[in-house]
Structures are given as structure tokens and as C-alpha cells.
Amino acid sequence: MTIAFTTFDKLYIDGTWVSAGPERDDIINPATEALIGRAPVGNAVAAEAAIAAARAAFDSGIWPHMAIAERADYLRRMHAALDARRQQIAALIVAEVGCAQDVTHGMQVANPLDHLLAALDHSTRDDSVRLPLDITPDPFNPDGPKKIGGTTVIREPVGVVAGITGYNFPFLINLAKIVPALLAGNTLVLKPSPFTPFSALLFGEIADEIGLPRGVLNIITGGPEVGAMLTSDPRVDLVSFTGSEGVGAAIMAQAAPTLKRVHLELGGKSALIVRSDADVARAAAMAVAVLSVNAGQGCALLTRLVVHNNIRKAFVETACTIASQFKIGDPADPSVAMGPLIRESQRAKVENLIATGRDEGAKIVHGGGRPAGLDKGFFTEITIFDDVDNKMTIAQEEVFGPVGCVIGFDNDEEAIRIANDSRYGLNGGIETADAAKGYEMAMQIRAGSVMLNGGTGRMSYAPIGGYKRSGVGREYGPDWLHEYQNQKSIFYPVGI
Ligand code: NAD
């Protein structure tokens, strides 16, 4: 059976489907290694055409000049078109990413659609500011009558945006570029990961269906060369990137000669602090569930388990028991809780880091290898290390696999010090029976978000992003569009 969206063989540029040339990428299902489609491969010619189309649509088109409510209408229709395809999008993500179905339906499909609705809600707010009238001396006639004048501060789109995205939550990340860029009045060239081209190209179908003006959204595929063009071309004003720390730093450098604005959502090595008063069974279950999300391929997962030494033994035993009950396999089976890693290269990276952890003296208490009986696909076991020193490689590097490091502590100050001893600062968690103490500790964590006792709340409405090397800027939240806007102050005289 052909999976929806896997037959796209052209790129979406200037409102039409454009042939990318003869080259095709075989896109495989990471759980079965079966071919799911042959994707068009974008090149320099495609990048040039896409940038030119986005530039023309911004400079001469109507999109930047529409009222935000009009653009919101388009995005409301986009939401409806995507909503109607939920099942097909989920089936694509299961096959393209190898993500388990529960996680796919919730985090990969429902959450991004909620983010879109939240952005539409926020877009009804008038962000322009009218400053009070001011009386000032006339600079050209200081002894003459004074002047009275006012100031209005408005927000305008930045221009042409290049959105460059990673593979792990492709629909979510692509939508997180499209929504703010377009709603704010920019035009966009979107380039997804070469592993997940179809989760991006599907937006061409949506753009056609909702009648998006041509050139507003352009979708091209390709690898780092295409990404390098998008991030260095003087016609691009802003780069919005979600991916690894190293590529994020490279993009900043590539964008520097043309002084682009750069928005970066990068990696993490987030800490879950489990205090001695925590419900050990609940904390351990949560820790394993979070570790296993998308086989550990999540930027904000809590992979350092900073556990009070009084309860560490019980925590580790419970976590291992729970991990051993996880069903690993092809997520086409809805009872599977964890699928594979994206490719063999990613599995090799994970296995190398596990070997380094062992060599540096950390103790594997669960997993460490490949699950039995799965000969095809890039599967790995849930791996839990105990006796981890936070200085070890396994505690400092982003593994991007289902690997947790248990690090002991004896008091709250030490726990916070360990949590903050990381070059990353994306997310964090605290498990405790003393919620007020947990809140105080949350304020001391140097990270863009903290999940206190599992964390609930209006997540679609909250800003997300990194401290330190986890990123620059924020996605979502009430000020999301500001990342994609310039402020302009208009000064005017009152009277004559
Ligand atoms: P990656 O950095 O390898 O690739 C991301 C994108 O960058 C791809 O489209 C790739 O083709 C492109 N690219 C590579 N080199 C480039 C260059 N020199 N110039 C321009 N573009 C270039 O990331 P990945 O492995 O696909 O994704 C996983 C990473 O993304 C992890 O580090 C993860 O933590 C991070 N991530 C962060 C968030 C967040 O919100 N903070 C969300 C998801 C993933």
C-alpha cells in the first residue's frame, strides 16, 4: 500500500510543482528498511529559483501588505486542510521517521496543530504601540515655541525567511517555521532533512488547496549544499533553523557575511532532578517513558537523571523493570511503544557513545545493545547507565538515542549544580512532593523550560527554546511572531 504523500516527485516553487532534475533519493522506512518513496533532490538551480520566488513574492506581492487577519484566514484554512489529513500525516510519520503510533498521534501531529491554533489566537492581539504625546524643544529653534508630537511603533515582516529543519519531528518543526513566518507576513523557503522530505512536500499540496499566493511558501529538498546557499544568499533576510548544535553554529557563520537574523532551535542534554521525597515509581516510569520518546530522538528529552542517593537504588531498579516491559519494534504495529533510530549512521553514533560511557566507567544497568529478533531496521535497546559522573562524555554529549544516565546527588544545591553543568540548556524536570521547593529549584535551572512533577499547563501557548548552546530565540508563545518581525517607530508632529 502506498503511503500518502510519498509519490511527490517535484519541488514546490512559486506556487507550482517544478521538476528537480533526474536525481532521486531512496527514502526508506527505518523500521523495515523498505523503500517508501523516491524523493526529488533539490540542487543549486532549485535553491536559486526558490529564493527568487520568495523574494519576488515579498517585494512585489500582496502577502506582506495584507492585514494579519487576512493571513490568519489562510492559516485557518491550512489548519482545516491538515486536520482533515491527520491520519495520513500520522501514517507518513510512522513510516518516514519510525516513530511509535501513540507518540506520533499526540506529539508529532496533534501538538503542532494545537500550536497553529494558539498562534492564530495570539495573532488577534494588536502589537503596535502608541507612545504618549511628547513636548520637546525645536532642535533648530531652541528658544522658539516647543513642538508637540507622537510616536507609533508598528511591527512589519522581516522579509524572506529560510526555514531549515531536522528529521525527528518533521511535521511539527516544518509547521513551526511556516506558521510564524507566514502569519507575520514573510515569505518562506523551507528545506527539510534529506531523511524526511515528504513531511515537508505535503505542505505544497496544502498551499495549492488553500490558494496561498504564489511564492509565499516554497519547498525544496537537498542537503547541506542547498542549506549553505539558503543561509548565505543576500536575498534571504532571516534563517530559522531547527537541528543540531554543530550545524547551528555553522549556519550562524554562513549567515554572518550578509548579517542575517538567525533563529536557532538546537540540541539538549536536559536533567530530571528526582528529590528524595519524590514518588519513586512515578518518577521512574516518567523517566523511562520520556527517554523512549521517538527512540530518544527528541531535543528536549530528559536524558540526565539526577537522582537523590537515598532513593537511587530503588529508582534504578524500578526504571529497569519498566524499561524491560517496553515493546520495541515496527511502529506499524500500534502496540509497539518504541521504534528504531532513523538510519544506521545514527545507530552507530549511539552505539559509539554507549561504548564510551562503558569505557569511562559508567555502569550499564539496562540495555546497551540491540533488541533480539529484529534483524531489519535500526533498532537499539533502551539503555540505562548508573554510577555516571556528570563530567563523563555520556553525560555531556547529546546521544539522540534512548539512553539515560543516572547521576546521584545528596542535596538540592548539588542537584542544581549538576543540572546546570552542561553546555546545553533546553529543558529540565523536577520530581518532588514539595511543589513549592520544586518551583524554587525550577527558577535556578538555566534552561528554557522546566517540567515540574510531570508538567501540565497550556504548553501550546508557552514559549520554548534554549539557553546557552541550545539555541537563540523562542518558538511558540505570545511573542512568537516577534521573532519574524521588525519594529518600526513612526514619529509625527501634532498640529503644525
Ligand atoms: P542536523 O543539524 O544534522 O540537520 C538539520 C538540517 O540542517 C537538515 O535539513 C540538514 O540538511 C541541514 N544542514 C546540514 N548542514 C547544513 C549547513 N552547513 N548549512 C545549512 N543547512 C545544513 O539535525 P538532525 O540530525 O536532522 O536533527 C537532530 C538535531 O536537531 C538534534 O540535535 C536535536 O536536538 C535538534 N532538534 C532541536 C529542536 C529544538 O526545538 N530545539 C527540535 C528538534 C530537533
Residues whose N, C-alpha, C, O or C-beta is under 5 A from the ligand:
A	BS01	NAD	I164 T165 G166 Y167 K191 P192 S193 P194 G222 G223 P224 G227 A228 T242 G243 S244 E245 V247 A250 E265 L266 G267 G268 G298 C299 S470
